[in-house]
């Protein structure tokens, strides 16, 4: 009985460690865009609603980055409201 309980706990622990690691993989593949013009063009073309809020001064762009997911380059952003 103790072995079964231990195995369940071990499996749960392994799953808890594995799931965040999958999400963290993109953190290491990020390429941060520092050029202002390139940042704005990427936001404008990929996140038009966010771009509109940025133009109105409602948000501040913290980071704009690109990453690869399943062989496709994607764009990500971090922002916060004023």
C-alpha positions in Angstrom: 0.0 0.0 0.0 2.9 2.4 0.8 4.5 1.7 -2.6 1.3 2.7 -4.4 1.0 5.9 -2.4 4.7 6.7 -3.0 4.3 6.1 -6.8 1.3 8.4 -7.0 3.2 11.1 -5.2 6.3 10.6 -7.4 4.1 10.8 -10.5 2.4 13.9 -9.3 5.7 15.5 -8.5 7.1 14.6 -11.9 4.1 16.1 -13.7 4.3 19.3 -11.7 8.0 19.7 -12.7 7.4 18.8 -16.3 4.5 21.1 -17.1 6.2 24.4 -16.2 9.4 23.3 -18.1 7.4 23.1 -21.3 6.2 26.7 -20.9 9.7 27.8 -19.9 11.2 26.5 -23.2 9.9 29.6 -25.0 11.6 31.9 -22.5 14.9 30.7 -23.7 14.1 31.0 -27.4 12.9 34.6 -27.2 14.7 37.3 -29.2 13.9 40.7 -27.8 13.3 43.5 -30.3 15.0 46.7 -29.2 14.6 48.8 -32.4 11.6 51.2 -31.8 10.5 51.2 -35.4 10.6 47.4 -35.7 8.8 47.0 -32.4 5.9 49.3 -33.5 5.6 47.6 -36.8 5.4 44.1 -35.2 2.8 45.3 -32.7 0.8 47.1 -35.4 0.7 44.1 -37.7 0.2 41.3 -35.0 -1.8 43.1 -32.3 -3.9 45.9 -33.8 -6.0 46.3 -30.7 -3.0 46.7 -28.5 -1.4 49.1 -31.0 -4.5 51.3 -30.9 -4.4 51.4 -27.1 -0.7 52.2 -27.3 -1.4 55.1 -29.7 -4.0 56.5 -27.3 -1.6 56.3 -24.4 -3.6 53.8 -22.5 -0.8 51.2 -22.2 3.0 51.0 -22.0 4.8 48.4 -24.0 7.4 46.6 -21.8 8.7 44.0 -24.2 8.3 42.9 -27.8 9.9 39.6 -28.7 9.9 36.9 -31.4 10.1 33.2 -30.8 9.7 30.0 -32.7 6.9 27.6 -32.1 6.5 24.5 -34.2 8.8 25.9 -36.9 6.8 29.1 -37.2 8.1 32.5 -36.0 5.7 34.2 -33.6 5.5 37.6 -31.9 4.9 38.1 -28.2 4.5 41.3 -26.1 4.4 42.3 -22.5 2.6 45.5 -21.6 0.8 47.2 -18.7 -2.0 49.8 -18.4 -1.2 53.3 -17.2 
